[in-house]
Amino acid sequence: MADTLRQVTFERVANSSYEVRNARGGTIRVGSGGAETDFTPVELLLAAIGTCSAIDVDVVVSRRAEPTEFSAVVRGDKVRDPEEGNRMENLAVEFVVHFPEGEDGDKAREALPRAVKMSHDRLCTVSRTVELGSPITTTVND
């Protein structure tokens, strides 16, 4: 059976600032928003949604032609709701992808909309989890 567990760990660096590590040794700094260049948790959520989809799309279209430009903007509105709690709404990923002229570029341009749709509808684990919802268990171990 395949290993399905995904995990990161983090340690406090300072008040509201943390260093997150993955199992492969990669690190990223996360903070509450006021500390230097640390990513906020919401920014990480936006980045995860966008890059998850980008990887799916990139794999498909790059088989046909190497993009001359591949970027995206991921945005949403942070809602502070005293009754239902804070959350993000109006999440959107806007890709900007260009390919060279020619037959291979034409094939990549033709594949692009379908690749974006497939990522959104079934491939991107992050956006699928957000859209479908998943309970989160929180515990404290002393």
Summary of the structure (lengths in Angstrom):
residues: 142
radius of gyration: 18.2
end to end distance: 32.3
largest distance: 61.9
contacts: 321
relative contact order: 0.13
helix: 36%
strand: 30%
